[in-house]
Amino acid sequence: MDEQYALKTVGRAFAVLRVVGQAGAPVTLSEVSAASGMSTTIAFRFLRTLEAEGYLRRDAQKRYTLAQGETGELGLAAGVALLDR
């Protein structure tokens, strides 16, 4: 893909989904920040936006997982596996 036409924000959102999906267990904000190379502030905003849109779940301990199938829009577990190319 020609990078001049890519939206960096969308790529960063997919990076967050990839980190959460590949973790194999619920992840914290700090873990997402470290794995993605984003500041905690930016990672927090992506996590909360993806949660609000129904793509992530946050548990009582503030750990995040994919909201597998709950949105009915995407099979995120399969989608994240495809992103890992």
N, C-alpha and C positions, 0 to 999 in steps of 0.2 A: 504494500500500500504506500502511496505517496504521502510522506509525513506532513507535507505542507497543508494537506486537507484534513488531517486527523485532529480531533478535539481532545486536547490533553486531559480535560476534566473527565470525559467519558472513559478514557484509558485509565485514569486514576481510580475511578469507581470500580472498574473491572479488576484492577489490582487489589482493591480491598476485598471484593468478592472472592478472588482467587486465594488470598491469604486465609480468609475465614473458611472457605470450602476445603482447602487442602490441609487444614490444621488437624483434622481427625478428632478434635475435641473443642469444646467452647473456648473462645479466646477473649482476652481482655483488650482494652484500648491500648495499653502499653505494648502488648504483643503485636497488635496490628501495626502500630506506629513503627516499631523496630523492624518488623518483617517487610514493610512497604517502603521504608525510608522517609515516611512523611512525619511532620511534626505531630505531636499529640493533638494540637488544636485542629489541624486539618483532618487528621484521621477521625477525630471525634465527630466532626461535621459530616464526613462521608458516612460513618457508621449510623448516625442518627437519621440522616436522610434516607439511607437504604432501609433502615428499620421502619421509618414512617411510611415508606412506599410498599412495605410488606415483603421485602426481599431478605431481611435479616430479622432474627429474634434476639431479644436481650433478656437474660434471666435475672433472678433476684440478686445474684452476685455480680451483675453488670458484665456478664460474659456474653459473647455473641456467637450465634450459629446461623447457618442458612435456614430460611423459613420454608424448607422443602415442600413444595406443592401447595402451601397455604394460600398463595396468591392466585393460583390457578392459571397464571400467565406464563410461567416458565418452569421447566424442570431444572432448577438451578444446580442441583447436584450434577446432572448430566452436562449442563452448560459450562460449569466451571471445569469439568474434566476436559471438555473440548478446548477451553482457553489455554490449557496447559500444554500447548504445542511448541 
